[in-house]
Amino acid sequence: MLNYHYAKMYGGKMILRFDDTNPLTEKLEFVENILTDLKTLEIVPDQISYSSDYFKEIETYCRKLITDGNAYADDTPADLMKEQRDEGIESKNRQNTVE
């Protein structure tokens, strides 16, 4: 609601973005319920987007970051990654080549 009112107050746009980072597991009912609730509150977004709309662009940026040496891919299991991060242990994947 705040985003909507700030957009109207300052002449901006209210962009409603659904974070469907894993679209295969997302449930359409949540999207429909949010849209219904907003309609009930007379909130009409100027634009609706989904994270998945930008997957190709995000992939391009990720590949560039990796190629430029500013990021790396890491397939360490989440629990081990958290443990290593908490202990200040560098991931074994950090020094992998781009290839």
C-alpha positions in Angstrom: 0.0 0.0 0.0 2.8 2.4 0.8 4.5 1.9 -2.5 1.2 2.7 -4.3 0.6 5.8 -2.2 4.2 7.1 -2.6 4.0 6.5 -6.4 0.8 8.6 -6.6 2.1 11.2 -4.2 5.3 11.8 -6.2 3.9 11.1 -9.7 5.8 7.8 -10.0 4.7 4.4 -11.1 3.7 1.5 -8.9 5.4 -1.6 -10.3 4.2 -4.9 -8.8 6.9 -7.5 -9.1 6.3 -11.1 -8.3 9.4 -13.0 -7.2 8.9 -16.2 -9.1 12.6 -17.1 -8.9 11.7 -20.8 -9.4 8.6 -20.5 -11.6 8.1 -24.3 -11.7 7.3 -24.4 -8.0 5.4 -21.1 -7.7 1.7 -21.3 -7.1 -0.6 -19.2 -9.3 -3.1 -18.9 -6.5 -0.8 -16.6 -4.6 -0.5 -14.2 -7.5 -4.3 -14.3 -8.1 -4.9 -13.7 -4.3 -2.6 -10.7 -4.2 -4.2 -9.2 -7.4 -7.6 -9.7 -5.9 -6.6 -8.1 -2.6 -5.1 -5.1 -4.3 -8.3 -4.7 -6.4 -10.3 -4.8 -3.2 -8.2 -2.0 -1.8 -8.6 -0.1 -5.1 -4.9 -0.3 -5.8 -4.1 -0.7 -9.5 -0.5 -1.2 -10.4 0.9 0.7 -13.4 2.9 -2.4 -14.3 3.2 -6.0 -13.3 6.4 -7.9 -13.8 7.9 -11.3 -12.8 11.5 -12.1 -11.9 11.4 -14.8 -14.5 10.9 -12.0 -17.1 14.5 -11.1 -16.6 16.2 -14.5 -16.4 18.0 -14.1 -19.7 19.3 -10.6 -18.8 20.3 -11.8 -15.3 22.2 -14.8 -16.8 24.0 -12.4 -19.2 25.1 -10.2 -16.3 26.2 -13.2 -14.3 28.3 -14.6 -17.1 30.0 -11.2 -17.5 30.7 -10.9 -13.8 32.3 -14.4 -13.9 34.2 -13.8 -17.1 35.5 -10.5 -15.7 36.7 -12.2 -12.5 34.2 -10.5 -10.2 32.1 -13.5 -9.3 32.2 -17.3 -9.4 29.8 -20.2 -9.5 29.5 -22.3 -6.3 27.7 -25.5 -6.0 28.6 -26.0 -2.3 25.6 -27.4 -0.4 23.8 -24.5 1.4 24.5 -25.8 5.0 28.2 -26.2 4.3 28.4 -22.8 2.6 26.9 -21.2 5.6 29.2 -23.0 8.0 32.3 -22.0 5.9 31.1 -18.4 5.6 30.5 -18.2 9.4 34.0 -19.5 10.0 35.6 -17.3 7.4 36.7 -20.3 5.3 37.1 -19.6 1.5 35.1 -21.8 -0.8 37.1 -24.3 -2.8 35.2 -23.0 -5.8 36.5 -19.4 -5.4 39.7 -20.1 -7.3 38.1 -22.1 -10.2 38.9 -20.9 -13.7 36.2 -19.3 -15.7 36.1 -22.4 -17.9 
